[in-house]
Amino acid sequence: MSVRLHPHAKERLSERGATEEEIITAIETGETFPAKFGRTGFRRNFAFGELWKGKVYATKQVEVYAAKEDDDWLAITFVTRFF
């Protein structure tokens, strides 16, 4: 299985505070849940302990929405939450 990022997801990485590695890890090892349009959602928490937009957060949650393409995943978009 391989994971690819849609150009939309790649363009949003720095804007939303995630890395390509975190997106891939969320898909490979995160919790899965059904999503709209026949997609699959993946959610994973990461230890963070860093500054994001002027505040330090202990945890970063990355939630990825992906489509299955044969045996691979295409990460369409994602949401990042800090807490």
C-alpha positions, 0 to 999 in steps of 0.5 A, a space after each residue: 500500500 502506498 499513500 499519495 497526496 492530492 495537490 490540494 492537500 499538498 498546497 495546504 500543509 504549511 497553512 494547516 500545520 501538518 507534514 506529509 509524514 503526519 498525513 501518511 502516518 495517520 492513514 497507515 496507523 490512525 483510527 478509521 471512520 466512514 466519511 462522505 462521498 464514499 471516502 474514508 477518514 483517518 484520525 491520529 493524535 501526535 504529541 506536539 508541545 510546540 507553538 502554533 499561531 501564538 500558543 503552545 499546544 500539547 497535542 496535534 490531531 490530524 484528520 485525513 479524508 482519503 479515497 481508495 485507488 486500487 491498493 493505494 490511498 489518495 489523501 484528498 484533504 485534511 483537518 488539523 486540530 491543536 489542543 
